[in-house]
Amino acid sequence: MAVQLSQQTRDQIAQLIGRYPTRRSVLLPALHLVVQECPVLDDDVCQAIADLLHLPLVDVKGVATFYTMFPTEAHGKYIIQLCVNLPCAQHRARHLLRYLEGKLGIAAGQTTADGRFTLQRMECLAACDKAPMMYINEEQYDHLTEEKLDQILHELPE
Amino acid sequence: MEKILTQHHGTAELWKLENYRAHGGYKVLERALKEYQPADLVTMVRDAGLRGRGGAGFPTGVKWGFLPKDDRPRYLICNADESEPGTFKDRIFLEEDPHQMLEGMIISCYAVQAHLAFIYMRGEFYLGAKRTQAAVDEAYAAGYLGKNILGSGMDLEVLVHRGAGAYICGEETGLIESLEGKRAYPRIKPPFPANIGAFGMPTVVNNAETLANIPHIVARGAAWYNSIGPERNRGTRMFCVSGNVRQPGVYELPLGVPLRDIIFEYAGGLYDGRTLKAVIPGGGSARILTAEEAMQVDSDFDSLQRAGSMGGSGGIMVLDNTVCMVQSTYIIAEFFHDESCGQCSPCREGTGWMEKILHRIESGEGRPGDADLLLHMGTNIFGRTICPLGDAAVWPVESAINKFRDEFEYHIQEKHCLPGTESIL
């Protein structure tokens, strides 16, 4: 079914088209804008972007699937991105990953049945002095422990 | 030790224009536009000996000098796609001090005569994107960006462009492809971006920290900059210290300060009862140094290269005696497999095979000859890919096996980690 992007998003994309050297170069900014209103970039959403940027659908999908931050599948309300690269691992990040897997009853990469959480194991997120660390959506949490994780998850709004 | 880039860090809301200006911000831009011709600035930065802080350490002024003398449009890109394991310095500029980097960018654009510039920032820097975009907006309102900047006749547009979770975008041609709205597949060089870069036009790509140095060089001159650090390795560096140290963090210090001092003085040294096992001195790509090597080497680009490793991104990862070398190497190998863009088969397949073999050694299923197999595999990746990710995936594995061979063999034979280590998996 054809997707109609909001007037505001279409205006923002149109404005960017005027500022970038080519229409295609607006693709990443456009995808960032569109995920604010369409949480999953399915074929119909990609087609709507393709139409605005005068691109074939395959180019939009090819890019959307290359970059990990663009969700092409359904995900939870809260996306937990836990870094497990070396400096975080040296501070027990992978123990915490297993703790979260147990607590949420899912493996990394999965979403809880109630659609509340998606758990992702991440490569280095450039905050190694605060290891172990994670994002929940756009919020950063540092120096994590099991107790801290319990508290953070408990305090998230429904 | 005089701090240069970070001298005002920690003061209240430095990311706001009024506060940056209260510390003298944008004064150098005014002077640069009034007192210097663009070519003078290129010469000044070259004579200062500033080297790129992103990874390769290439001299910035020389890079600028490669731009052809023609009238095609040209672009400057600030590379803030900081994703190298163990590196967290560019984030500080984006979040705490975007104007310093931006002032450096504007002066640099004047020097190379670019009228459109991009800040390519890794997508997960949510706060950095907000603060940097706000700084750019403030700079437009104050007349530091846009048409006829400060009455000089110079026009410049700056766009904040967010990546979306791909390490390969830190490689400059991968970054350019990504900026153009494509998958970030690095390009074969030559042609180099200086000649055919973004949108087919001459392009300069400089790291965020590199650009933050520019206002200081213009303010105080090449001779002053030459007084900091050893020959060919001038200036300070934002050293990022992480791993098993008491005070991990970013320490701005002159290049060439002994690695020993960075770890034991500035980063507070090791935890009680621990001994140093190894140091990865320049981000996850760098060849690992044994404790003995690390205690003798200086932190500048050339010293680390002579020691067989590299200064890279300035990410110093410290491993103490509790870390199993097979596990730490496996984690790094896993990273490169995850981040290989998939364009070249030696890297796409090879990084996966290396990860698998390290995994089987780690899980007690290693076979005799696995260490040599890994080394042999490395020779079939190294130098056989379009971009340096292939090489970067080989260095940590090859160096760990060559320097800690006994530990790998022990793990293969005994099917477990060395006694005294604690699992980080």
HADDOCK unambig.tbl for C-alpha pairs under 7 A between the chains (distance, minus, plus):
assign (segid A and resid 24 and name CA) (segid B and resid 180 and name CA) 6.35 0.50 0.50
assign (segid A and resid 24 and name CA) (segid B and resid 181 and name CA) 5.32 0.50 0.50
assign (segid A and resid 25 and name CA) (segid B and resid 179 and name CA) 5.90 0.50 0.50
assign (segid A and resid 25 and name CA) (segid B and resid 180 and name CA) 4.20 0.50 0.50
assign (segid A and resid 25 and name CA) (segid B and resid 181 and name CA) 4.26 0.50 0.50
assign (segid A and resid 26 and name CA) (segid B and resid 181 and name CA) 6.49 0.50 0.50
assign (segid A and resid 27 and name CA) (segid B and resid 181 and name CA) 5.09 0.50 0.50
assign (segid A and resid 28 and name CA) (segid B and resid 181 and name CA) 5.97 0.50 0.50
assign (segid A and resid 29 and name CA) (segid B and resid 161 and name CA) 6.87 0.50 0.50
assign (segid A and resid 29 and name CA) (segid B and resid 162 and name CA) 6.91 0.50 0.50
assign (segid A and resid 63 and name CA) (segid B and resid 182 and name CA) 5.92 0.50 0.50
assign (segid A and resid 63 and name CA) (segid B and resid 183 and name CA) 5.35 0.50 0.50
assign (segid A and resid 66 and name CA) (segid B and resid 183 and name CA) 6.19 0.50 0.50
assign (segid A and resid 67 and name CA) (segid B and resid 164 and name CA) 5.45 0.50 0.50
assign (segid A and resid 67 and name CA) (segid B and resid 165 and name CA) 5.56 0.50 0.50
assign (segid A and resid 67 and name CA) (segid B and resid 166 and name CA) 5.98 0.50 0.50
assign (segid A and resid 68 and name CA) (segid B and resid 164 and name CA) 6.46 0.50 0.50
assign (segid A and resid 68 and name CA) (segid B and resid 165 and name CA) 5.23 0.50 0.50
assign (segid A and resid 68 and name CA) (segid B and resid 166 and name CA) 6.99 0.50 0.50
assign (segid A and resid 69 and name CA) (segid B and resid 164 and name CA) 4.99 0.50 0.50
assign (segid A and resid 69 and name CA) (segid B and resid 165 and name CA) 5.46 0.50 0.50
assign (segid A and resid 70 and name CA) (segid B and resid 164 and name CA) 7.00 0.50 0.50
assign (segid A and resid 85 and name CA) (segid B and resid 331 and name CA) 6.51 0.50 0.50
assign (segid A and resid 86 and name CA) (segid B and resid 328 and name CA) 6.54 0.50 0.50
assign (segid A and resid 86 and name CA) (segid B and resid 331 and name CA) 6.19 0.50 0.50
assign (segid A and resid 86 and name CA) (segid B and resid 332 and name CA) 6.96 0.50 0.50
assign (segid A and resid 87 and name CA) (segid B and resid 86 and name CA) 6.68 0.50 0.50
assign (segid A and resid 87 and name CA) (segid B and resid 242 and name CA) 6.07 0.50 0.50
assign (segid A and resid 87 and name CA) (segid B and resid 243 and name CA) 4.73 0.50 0.50
assign (segid A and resid 89 and name CA) (segid B and resid 424 and name CA) 5.48 0.50 0.50
assign (segid A and resid 89 and name CA) (segid B and resid 425 and name CA) 6.85 0.50 0.50
assign (segid A and resid 90 and name CA) (segid B and resid 243 and name CA) 6.16 0.50 0.50
assign (segid A and resid 90 and name CA) (segid B and resid 424 and name CA) 5.66 0.50 0.50
assign (segid A and resid 92 and name CA) (segid B and resid 424 and name CA) 6.17 0.50 0.50
assign (segid A and resid 94 and name CA) (segid B and resid 424 and name CA) 6.88 0.50 0.50
assign (segid A and resid 94 and name CA) (segid B and resid 425 and name CA) 5.61 0.50 0.50
assign (segid A and resid 123 and name CA) (segid B and resid 335 and name CA) 6.51 0.50 0.50
assign (segid A and resid 124 and name CA) (segid B and resid 83 and name CA) 6.41 0.50 0.50
assign (segid A and resid 124 and name CA) (segid B and resid 85 and name CA) 5.26 0.50 0.50
assign (segid A and resid 125 and name CA) (segid B and resid 83 and name CA) 6.72 0.50 0.50
assign (segid A and resid 126 and name CA) (segid B and resid 82 and name CA) 6.91 0.50 0.50
assign (segid A and resid 126 and name CA) (segid B and resid 83 and name CA) 6.34 0.50 0.50
assign (segid A and resid 126 and name CA) (segid B and resid 86 and name CA) 6.82 0.50 0.50
assign (segid A and resid 126 and name CA) (segid B and resid 87 and name CA) 5.65 0.50 0.50
assign (segid A and resid 126 and name CA) (segid B and resid 88 and name CA) 4.46 0.50 0.50
assign (segid A and resid 127 and name CA) (segid B and resid 88 and name CA) 5.55 0.50 0.50
assign (segid A and resid 128 and name CA) (segid B and resid 86 and name CA) 5.97 0.50 0.50
assign (segid A and resid 128 and name CA) (segid B and resid 88 and name CA) 6.74 0.50 0.50
assign (segid A and resid 128 and name CA) (segid B and resid 242 and name CA) 5.83 0.50 0.50
assign (segid A and resid 129 and name CA) (segid B and resid 242 and name CA) 5.58 0.50 0.50
assign (segid A and resid 129 and name CA) (segid B and resid 248 and name CA) 4.80 0.50 0.50
assign (segid A and resid 129 and name CA) (segid B and resid 249 and name CA) 4.98 0.50 0.50
assign (segid A and resid 138 and name CA) (segid B and resid 126 and name CA) 6.04 0.50 0.50
